Amino acid sequence: MSKHGSLESAILSVLWDLEKDGKINNSVKDVYETLNSINNEKKAYTTVKTVMDRLYDKKTLTRIKHGNKFYYRTLYSNSEVIRKSLTELAERYCNGDIKKLISYAENKNAELIGA
């Protein structure tokens, strides 16, 4: 797994939601239409396709060809990506101490909500 940009994250979220609803194999068109129905900022079909192909190249998505069309599926669950990201943050900024990272996040959250 590697780092994801904001559009990559949005596409992954769409795919996770579609998969959670039982739609396992999704085309670029499926993701494009869903993404544009929930976002104010519309994305071009070719942009969505390019990003999905990059996610495939990063081994975050798998791709299945059926006829002339590709269908995509995530290789990692949302919780796996979150766990991996938190582990990487802890390694990078807290000498691998996940408890230190969690403590920092809890303190920062308390500051933000004024507790």
C-alpha positions, 0 to 999 in steps of 0.5 A: 500500500502506498500514499493516496491523494485526495481523489484517490481516497475519494475513489476508494471510499466510493468503491468501499461503499459500493462493495459494502452494498454488494456491488463487487466489480465496478466499472470506471463509469460506476465510480464516476457517476457515484463520485459526481453524484455525491461531490459538488466538484465534478470530475471528468470521466478521463480523470477518474479513469486515470486515477483508478488505473494508478490505483491499480498500478499501486496494487490498491485495486485489482482489475478484471477484463470482461469483453472490452470493459475493465471492472475494478475491486479494492484489494484492501478494506478501509480498516486495513488502509487506516491501520497501515496509515496509522502504523506508518505515521507512528513509525515516521513521527513517534519512533513506532510508538502507536500509543504516543500517536494516539495520545497526541491525537486525543490531546489535539482532539480535546484542544479542538473541541475545547474539553 
